[in-house]
Amino acid sequence: MAQAISGNSMKRTLPLLGEGMIIAVIGALLLPMIAADAAGVLAIPRLILGIFVTLILPGYFLQAALFPAASSIDGPARAAISVGGSMTLYPPLALLLDYAPGLDLSQDVIVVAQSLMILGLAGASWVRRRQLPADERFQLGVNVQPGLWWRNEDLAGRAAYSMIGLSAIIALIAALGIIFTPTPSQNFTEFYMLGQDGLASNFPRAVNADDPFTLRTGVINREGVAATYRMEVHEGDTVIAEAGPYDLASMEEQIVDLELTLTTPADETRLDILLFRDRLETPYRELALWLEVRDASGGI
């Protein structure tokens, strides 16, 4: 990250936080989204731009908002905050999304939340800079003298920046390994339960003894070949319901409503929902559901 400069040389800097900042940021956020749906040839540019938007922009605007004056901190410190600050912003954002009512951590929600966070920080940095005289504002410059900067650092500063550089190199190597390492086969069977709202939540928690209830399950064949499935529901060692067999083509889905009745009141009753594939005698996938079984009066 370049150091801030002042005086007449300020005119030769690249004002990334000038009046066109918001438009530039919006463009930087939209490009990865457009490229995500484009041909595979854009995969590498999309990756590079995505890393920039994700790991640099949030921290960059954070440090620009916290230290709007060019004299506040030097360029290497701004670089460290840009990368480190970006990494520290995402955990609280994830917690906020996780506890937000009515939201799930889907890709669309994360992209929108990330975009709003970056735009908010960018706006805050713009407002903070506008409160200072033009010749005192931080702007990204091109006056870089790494040798002189390194000689002027004390031992503690050199050690800190060396650790930051080493961490960045390790992160880059790990990212390249993930990108270029062949992924294992993605063939599998998806087996899930659905609650009353049709989502994978709000499952039954309490039922009355001897009253039938419905447990909705789903199977998606992602094996790449046709397969046959059947289900069993076990209460302990007892099979209380069966369903199937179902012949599913590749990528075909089957929703199965299991009609169940529990007869013995108990504080906690475990139901094991077992999925068998083809002629296998051992379960291929398993689900478990804990229920409170009440007697007719509502007690235990």
Buried (B, 14 or more C-beta within 10 A) or exposed (E): BBBBBBEEEBEEBEBBBEEEBEEEBBEBBEBBBEBEEEEEEBEEEBBEBBBEBBBBBBBBBBBBBBBBBBEBBBBBBBBBBBBBBBBEBBEEBEEEBEEEEEBEEEEEEBBBBBBEBBBEBBBBBBEBBEEEEEEBBBBBBEEEEEEEBEEEBEEEBEEBBEEBEEEBEEBEEEEEEEEEEEEEEEEEBEBEBBEEEEEEEEBBEEBBBEEEBEBBBBBBBBBEEEBBBBBBBBBEEEEBBEBBEBEBEEEBEBEBEBEBEBEEBBEEBEBBBBBBBEEEEEBBBEBEBEBBBBEEEEEE
